[in-house]
């Protein structure tokens, strides 16, 4: 017996749903009756049921909010059997002013066996609902006389000027001979006696002058009863002999508490004008499953009464699902690399490459330095490069082929992180004029997103280099740290990488991470190049001069290079060095190269530990001077866990410095334990033990130094540029084959 493919069944189910929805829309638009000026017909029905001079009895409900499950199924049957003359909504009969909500309400009210009138409230007004109310029901404020009672409906939304309504009401009451007057106004005039959560001034009648004028008029004219909605509760207060009632329990967001519950108000007026009212509470307890099914049905019911926008939206969703399922089920997939791709045509001609980055020189960091090295290497191979990067205050005035983008916002204590204005049209014009063959993205958001958009616009491959572990930068984001680490950062990288044509990662451990989070784009492991020869050509006299400048004598020197930021784990090293100076007799100095927003805090910590003679924050050093500083050292210490490659480690090895680092992605692939250094868990005692070995054992340090220098020799910028150029050519060949 053959098993059915569940995905195939789901595919055909989606097709059936799309056809059914289109048919339902045709039914609603061509076979469903339209409606207009309903109040005129309802008033006629009310007059027929309540002859002049007789008493009347009616129900008042508030906050129906299009409730099918509660109002239609629980309220309407009870109201139909209560012997009432008619029904009045005190406001918020709809959950919004859209056409769908009005049509849904019309369907609900059609189940009533008694006539009804609506007050123009806050929900009737929103979403451009005022003209729909006028078209479907009638004026926003009006009055009728039924039996011996005058019913007055005001507009509390601000659509009608309140002074005009006060003048109209004063004139109306001056000539009215009814035995009773009852006023309906959507927004309450009084705050409830019991405080409620999350209410605001906008929930009550505004402005204050309108409220005061109306209450004064109610007092002068001795109006018998004032009814409002807009709050999901029941509240009754008496002011100068007139009851003010807020009723909002006909189906909205009722809390089922002592103040907020399902109810309506039963109002009766005797022939001589005596007004009585009684609150009728309904005990409503729906089964959760039934409530969910009714909620889903109401969503469909109301959604397809609206215009074509919502219709197209929902159909598009199902069509997209159908197409996706079709691709998954019926289109053959080959997950192996395409070995028939021929990148040769692109390797034999100069390429034009546009690079998009959120930081660049003169900002000092691993990403800007990596970009600059790649740029120089590609230009030496004959390619043309255009860099799109933020504008900095101290940038060079003589820059070729760099598009500087003004910043919308600068963040960090030293304003090192800049949010460039990606909305400038001239940026897109300059990139188009450059006519790139490839767009290389160095960040998965902001300018990176603009670069991806431009690649799609221009029909060229988008290559993304994964430089940065975003989850370690949660402290820069105004969101809960775990939320950012576990959801946003991984999801952002996955989504961005899967929209690119290729992803470059510096190490195999980083490639493994991308596969684990679901990246399916072709991935190329390509370590960033280093200027190896520059580290070999440093003059000893220059090193000695720098030692004298820094006040160094015969002590050993530890070097570290990192931005002074939380994710670089500087505190770990400060505390370890504090222990080391107490455990060894060998004189040493630790030089921490780099700057950042944590500098002042770290300096205070160093001073509080009395560590200033051993641990020095050297500040930022220009890239062209780094080779000299590395050659100053005897070993390189590192504790960061946020690296994707640890380019500074390779630079240190180029200068012959053995490394002690904390195990992390990026470190794992370049530090070979016992060969060019040591890697330890984030355990201070074990990390310190290895640092002490390199400090005290000159022979071991010399052996690891030679091996570190040899290891780094394989990471030249020239080879780096050639390899990246090969990735560009492969991606161009793949795009040509696809299209």
Secondary structure as the mmCIF struct_conf table of DSSP 4:
data_model
#
loop_
_struct_conf.conf_type_id
_struct_conf.id
_struct_conf.beg_label_comp_id
_struct_conf.beg_label_asym_id
_struct_conf.beg_label_seq_id
_struct_conf.end_label_comp_id
_struct_conf.end_label_asym_id
_struct_conf.end_label_seq_id
HELX_LH_PP_P HELX_LH_PP_P1 UNK A 2 UNK A 4
HELX_RH_AL_P HELX_RH_AL_P1 UNK A 6 UNK A 30
TURN_TY1_P TURN_TY1_P1 UNK A 31 UNK A 31
BEND BEND1 UNK A 32 UNK A 32
HELX_LH_PP_P HELX_LH_PP_P2 UNK A 33 UNK A 34
HELX_RH_AL_P HELX_RH_AL_P2 UNK A 38 UNK A 49
BEND BEND2 UNK A 50 UNK A 50
TURN_TY1_P TURN_TY1_P2 UNK A 52 UNK A 53
BEND BEND3 UNK A 54 UNK A 54
STRN STRN1 UNK A 56 UNK A 61
TURN_TY1_P TURN_TY1_P3 UNK A 65 UNK A 66
HELX_RH_PI_P HELX_RH_PI_P1 UNK A 68 UNK A 75
HELX_RH_AL_P HELX_RH_AL_P3 UNK A 76 UNK A 80
TURN_TY1_P TURN_TY1_P4 UNK A 81 UNK A 83
BEND BEND4 UNK A 85 UNK A 85
STRN STRN2 UNK A 86 UNK A 89
BEND BEND5 UNK A 91 UNK A 91
BEND BEND6 UNK A 94 UNK A 98
HELX_RH_AL_P HELX_RH_AL_P4 UNK A 99 UNK A 109
TURN_TY1_P TURN_TY1_P5 UNK A 110 UNK A 111
BEND BEND7 UNK A 113 UNK A 114
STRN STRN3 UNK A 115 UNK A 118
HELX_RH_AL_P HELX_RH_AL_P5 UNK A 122 UNK A 125
TURN_TY1_P TURN_TY1_P6 UNK A 126 UNK A 129
HELX_RH_AL_P HELX_RH_AL_P6 UNK A 130 UNK A 136
TURN_TY1_P TURN_TY1_P7 UNK A 137 UNK A 137
BEND BEND8 UNK A 140 UNK A 141
STRN STRN4 UNK A 142 UNK A 146
TURN_TY1_P TURN_TY1_P8 UNK A 147 UNK A 148
STRN STRN5 UNK A 149 UNK A 154
BEND BEND9 UNK A 157 UNK A 160
HELX_RH_AL_P HELX_RH_AL_P7 UNK A 162 UNK A 174
TURN_TY1_P TURN_TY1_P9 UNK A 175 UNK A 175
BEND BEND10 UNK A 179 UNK A 179
STRN STRN6 UNK A 180 UNK A 187
STRN STRN7 UNK A 188 UNK A 188
BEND BEND11 UNK A 189 UNK A 190
BEND BEND12 UNK A 193 UNK A 194
TURN_TY1_P TURN_TY1_P10 UNK A 197 UNK A 198
HELX_RH_3T_P HELX_RH_3T_P1 UNK A 201 UNK A 203
STRN STRN8 UNK A 204 UNK A 204
BEND BEND13 UNK A 206 UNK A 207
HELX_RH_AL_P HELX_RH_AL_P8 UNK A 208 UNK A 221
TURN_TY1_P TURN_TY1_P11 UNK A 222 UNK A 222
BEND BEND14 UNK A 224 UNK A 224
STRN STRN9 UNK A 225 UNK A 229
BEND BEND15 UNK A 230 UNK A 233
STRN STRN10 UNK A 234 UNK A 239
TURN_TY1_P TURN_TY1_P12 UNK A 240 UNK A 241
STRN STRN11 UNK A 242 UNK A 247
BEND BEND16 UNK A 250 UNK A 253
BEND BEND17 UNK A 257 UNK A 260
STRN STRN12 UNK A 263 UNK A 269
TURN_TY1_P TURN_TY1_P13 UNK A 271 UNK A 272
STRN STRN13 UNK A 275 UNK A 281
HELX_RH_AL_P HELX_RH_AL_P9 UNK A 288 UNK A 303
TURN_TY1_P TURN_TY1_P14 UNK A 304 UNK A 305
BEND BEND18 UNK A 306 UNK A 306
HELX_RH_AL_P HELX_RH_AL_P10 UNK A 308 UNK A 330
BEND BEND19 UNK A 331 UNK A 331
BEND BEND20 UNK A 336 UNK A 336
TURN_TY1_P TURN_TY1_P15 UNK A 339 UNK A 340
HELX_RH_AL_P HELX_RH_AL_P11 UNK A 344 UNK A 347
TURN_TY1_P TURN_TY1_P16 UNK A 348 UNK A 348
BEND BEND21 UNK A 349 UNK A 349
STRN STRN14 UNK A 352 UNK A 356
BEND BEND22 UNK A 358 UNK A 358
TURN_TY1_P TURN_TY1_P17 UNK A 361 UNK A 362
BEND BEND23 UNK A 363 UNK A 363
BEND BEND24 UNK A 365 UNK A 365
HELX_RH_AL_P HELX_RH_AL_P12 UNK A 366 UNK A 380
TURN_TY1_P TURN_TY1_P18 UNK A 381 UNK A 382
STRN STRN15 UNK A 384 UNK A 390
TURN_TY1_P TURN_TY1_P19 UNK A 393 UNK A 394
BEND BEND25 UNK A 397 UNK A 397
BEND BEND26 UNK A 400 UNK A 401
STRN STRN16 UNK A 402 UNK A 405
STRN STRN17 UNK A 407 UNK A 411
BEND BEND27 UNK A 412 UNK A 412
TURN_TY1_P TURN_TY1_P20 UNK A 413 UNK A 414
STRN STRN18 UNK A 417 UNK A 420
TURN_TY1_P TURN_TY1_P21 UNK A 422 UNK A 423
HELX_RH_AL_P HELX_RH_AL_P13 UNK A 425 UNK A 434
TURN_TY1_P TURN_TY1_P22 UNK A 435 UNK A 435
BEND BEND28 UNK A 437 UNK A 437
STRN STRN19 UNK A 438 UNK A 441
BEND BEND29 UNK A 442 UNK A 445
TURN_TY1_P TURN_TY1_P23 UNK A 446 UNK A 446
HELX_RH_AL_P HELX_RH_AL_P14 UNK A 447 UNK A 458
TURN_TY1_P TURN_TY1_P24 UNK A 459 UNK A 459
STRN STRN20 UNK A 461 UNK A 465
STRN STRN21 UNK A 468 UNK A 468
HELX_RH_3T_P HELX_RH_3T_P2 UNK A 470 UNK A 476
BEND BEND30 UNK A 477 UNK A 479
HELX_RH_AL_P HELX_RH_AL_P15 UNK A 481 UNK A 483
HELX_RH_PI_P HELX_RH_PI_P2 UNK A 484 UNK A 488
HELX_RH_AL_P HELX_RH_AL_P16 UNK A 489 UNK A 498
TURN_TY1_P TURN_TY1_P25 UNK A 499 UNK A 499
BEND BEND31 UNK A 500 UNK A 501
STRN STRN22 UNK A 502 UNK A 505
BEND BEND32 UNK A 506 UNK A 507
HELX_RH_AL_P HELX_RH_AL_P17 UNK A 508 UNK A 516
TURN_TY1_P TURN_TY1_P26 UNK A 517 UNK A 518
BEND BEND33 UNK A 521 UNK A 521
STRN STRN23 UNK A 523 UNK A 525
HELX_LH_PP_P HELX_LH_PP_P3 UNK A 527 UNK A 529
STRN STRN24 UNK A 530 UNK A 530
HELX_RH_AL_P HELX_RH_AL_P18 UNK A 532 UNK A 536
BEND BEND34 UNK A 537 UNK A 537
HELX_RH_AL_P HELX_RH_AL_P19 UNK A 540 UNK A 550
TURN_TY1_P TURN_TY1_P27 UNK A 551 UNK A 551
BEND BEND35 UNK A 554 UNK A 554
STRN STRN25 UNK A 556 UNK A 561
BEND BEND36 UNK A 564 UNK A 565
HELX_RH_3T_P HELX_RH_3T_P3 UNK A 566 UNK A 568
HELX_RH_AL_P HELX_RH_AL_P20 UNK A 570 UNK A 583
BEND BEND37 UNK A 586 UNK A 586
STRN STRN26 UNK A 588 UNK A 593
STRN STRN27 UNK A 594 UNK A 594
TURN_TY1_P TURN_TY1_P28 UNK A 597 UNK A 598
HELX_RH_AL_P HELX_RH_AL_P21 UNK A 599 UNK A 608
TURN_TY1_P TURN_TY1_P29 UNK A 609 UNK A 610
TURN_TY1_P TURN_TY1_P30 UNK A 612 UNK A 614
STRN STRN28 UNK A 615 UNK A 619
HELX_RH_3T_P HELX_RH_3T_P4 UNK A 623 UNK A 625
HELX_RH_AL_P HELX_RH_AL_P22 UNK A 626 UNK A 630
TURN_TY1_P TURN_TY1_P31 UNK A 631 UNK A 632
BEND BEND38 UNK A 634 UNK A 634
STRN STRN29 UNK A 635 UNK A 638
BEND BEND39 UNK A 641 UNK A 641
STRN STRN30 UNK A 643 UNK A 643
BEND BEND40 UNK A 644 UNK A 645
HELX_RH_AL_P HELX_RH_AL_P23 UNK A 647 UNK A 654
TURN_TY1_P TURN_TY1_P32 UNK A 655 UNK A 656
STRN STRN31 UNK A 658 UNK A 662
TURN_TY1_P TURN_TY1_P33 UNK A 665 UNK A 666
HELX_RH_AL_P HELX_RH_AL_P24 UNK A 667 UNK A 670
STRN STRN32 UNK A 673 UNK A 673
TURN_TY1_P TURN_TY1_P34 UNK A 674 UNK A 676
STRN STRN33 UNK A 677 UNK A 680
BEND BEND41 UNK A 682 UNK A 682
HELX_RH_AL_P HELX_RH_AL_P25 UNK A 684 UNK A 696
HELX_RH_AL_P HELX_RH_AL_P26 UNK A 698 UNK A 712
TURN_TY1_P TURN_TY1_P35 UNK A 713 UNK A 714
STRN STRN34 UNK A 716 UNK A 716
HELX_RH_AL_P HELX_RH_AL_P27 UNK A 717 UNK A 738
#
